Amino acid sequence: MQRWIGKMSDKDLIREGARQLGILLNQKQLDQFEEYKDIILEVNKSMNLTSITEDREFIIKHFFDSFTLAKVYDFKGVNSVLDMGTGAGLPGMVLKILYPQIPFVLVDSLNKRIKFLKDVVGSLHLEKIECIHGRAEELGQNPHYRESFDMVVSRAVANLAVLSEYCLPFVNGNGFFLCLKGPRYKEELKESQGAITKLGGKLEKVEKIELPFSDIVHYILRIQKIKHTSTKYPRKPGKPAKNPIK
């Protein structure tokens, strides 16, 4: 497998990995993905965006990981997407390249990452995408964003109960929160059921996904919004992490 990868260009690897996940990429998208990877890895030399600095590993662990969301959910009927805790733009920027017609909002609490993402948007000539510096606890109480999105996605490293309080207040009626988790998701899910219910959500499905060209397995939790989130959530900055909902 590794010998086969070694003979492929980065674009061929991206194309084939996407194909194995049921995603067909056009030339413009392939060019955008390669440029996006190159920008991140170059900027990463002076700003901490990722611990993964080898091109092929980056493609597998970041791009393919983000592609899996498109494998388990048909975004074609989605009218708005929020990526909470986007970091270097993963998975939000990846999904935006896949679905250029859908409006996206990418949120991160670190302003220098948002400035970086705005530069990426310009370099890749993307439209209908907003990069916002802010905290989930504050934006979630903003009427402009609260319960305004068909889909909220996150790869953020946080306990599921905390992440649910960050994300579910943004999901509109019958919308979804897609959360990427590792093999310990069952433990987190058990501890987070009360929080998900109180926030107006319901676990609909857990998808097990294997990343192409690797032995990496992860899980996507598909949580549906079935009722409005109480206005007392999200709580003030710092409270969700210090005292997760039970």
N, C-alpha and C positions, 0 to 999 in steps of 0.2 A: 504493500500500500504506500509506504513512504517513498519507495523508488518510483512508483507511478506519479506521486505528487511532485517529486523532484523534476520530472520531465515536463510538467505543466507550467505555463505562465500564470501569473497571479489572476489575470482575467479569465483564463480557462478554468482555474480552480474555483473562482467565484461563480462562473456560469454553471459548472458541473454540480457544485454543491447546491446551488439554488434549484437546479433541475431535479436533483434527487429529493428535494423537499416540495416538488410540484410547482416551482416558480420559474417562469420563463422570462429571462432578462433581454432587453434590447441593447443595441450598441451604446446608446446614450447612457443608459443605466450602468452598464459595465464601466464606461469611462468615468462616470461620477463616483462609483464605488472605489475604483483604483485611486482617483485623485483624493477622495476623502481619507482613505487609508494613509496615503503619502503625507497629507497635511497633518493628520493626527500624530504620526510617528516623527515627523520633523519638529512640530511644536512641542512634542513630549520631551524633547531634549532639554527644554528650558522651563517647561511647566508640567506638573504631574497630571497626566490625563489617563494613563494606563500603565500597568506593570508588564504588559505583554508588548515586547518590542521586536519580535521576529515576525516578518510579513505573513508567512503561512499560518502560524499560530494565531496571529491577529485575525486573519480572515475566518478561521474556524471558530475561535472562541468569542468573537464579537459579531461578525457579520452573519455567520450561519446561526448563531444563537438568536440573533434578532429576527432572522428569516423565519424561524420556527413559529413565531406569532402569526405570520401570514399563512402558515400551513394549517394551523388549527382553527383559524377564524377567517371568514370571508369578509374582508374589509371593503368590498365594492359597494355595500349598502350603507357604509358608515359616512356620516356627514361632518364629524369633528373628532379629533384625537388629541389627548393630552398625555405627554410623557413626564411623569413626576420623578424628580431626582435624576435628570437626564445625563449628568456628567459630561462626557465627551460627545453626547448626542446619541447614546445607545440605550434603547432601540429606536428612539423617535426619529432621528435623522435617517437611519436605514429604512424605516417604514415610509418616510416621506419620499425618498428616492423611488421606492416601489410604487407608491400611490401619489403621484405629483398633483393630482386633481383634488385631493382631500386637504382641507385646512388643518394644520397642526399647530399646537402650542407646546413648546419645550420649556420646562421649569427647572431651575437649579438655584440653590442658596448661595453659590459662590459666583460673584460678579465676573471674575476673570474668565470663568468657563463660559459664561453667557456672551462675553465679548468675543471669545474664540468662536463660538457657534455662529454668531452674526457674521464673522468673517467667512466661515464655511458656507453659509447661505449665499453670500455674495459670490464666492469663488465657483460654486456649483450652479449658480443662476437659478436658485429655487424661488418659488413664489408661494403665497398662501401659507407662510410659516412665520410664527412669532416666537422669539426667544426671550424669556422673562426671568429677571433676577428676583427671587422672592422665596418666602417660606410657605410651605403647604398650609401651616396653621393660620396664616394671615390671608393668603389668597383664597382659601376655602371658605372664608366668611365674606369674600367680595362678591356682591350680587352679579357682577359681570361674568364671573367664572363659575360660581357655585351652581351645581347641577345643570351644567351647560354642555356637557360632552357625551357623545354616544359611546365613546371608548376612552378609558384611561389605562395606560400601560406603565409598567415599572420593572426595572431590573435592580432597583436600589437595594443596597444591603441594609435591611432593617427587619426586625421581627414582624411577622405577618399582622399581628394585632395593631402595631404601630403604623405599618404601611397602609393598612385598611383605613385607619383614621385619617391618614394623609390623603388617600386617594378617593374613597367612596363618596365624600361630600361633593366631588366634582362631577360624578356620574349622573346623567339625567334618568328619568323614568324609563325602565326597561333597557337601559344601557348596560355596559359591562366593564369590569375591571379585570384585566389580564395581568397576572403576576408570575414572573419567572422565579422558580425556586430550585434548590438542589435536593439531594436524596433525603434530607432530614425534614422535608416538608410535612410529613405526617405528624410529627411532634409539634411543629408550629401550628398546624391546622387545628389540632386538638385543643391547644391553648387559646386559639383565636376565634373559635366558633361563636362565643358570646359577643365578642367585639363586632364580628361581621353582622350578626343579627341585629344588634343595637344600632348599627350604622345604616341599616336598611338593605343589607345584602344577603345573598343566599348562594352558597357554593353550588354551581351547576355541574361542573365537570372538572376532572383532573386529567390532563393529557401527558403521557409519557413520551418523550422525544429523544431520539438518538441523533447526535450531530454527525453529518457526513464527514468522512475521512478521519474519524476519531472513535474512541471508545467512550466518549463523554455522553452521559445520560442526564437529562434534567426534566423538570416537570413544569407545566403551565397550569396554574389554577385559574379557572374561569368562574368569576363571581358576578352574578347578575344583580342589578339594583331592582328590588321589588317594592320598595316604599321609600318615601322621602327620609333624608337624614335629619335628625333633630338638630335645631339651630344651636344647641350647646356643643355640637361637634363641627369642625375640629376645635379642640381646646386651645388655650393660649400657647405661644411658642415654648417648647421644652417640655410641656406637660405630657403629651402622648408618649414620648420616649421614657420619661421618668416614671410614669404611672400608667402603663398600658391598660386599656379597657379589659375588664374580665367578662 
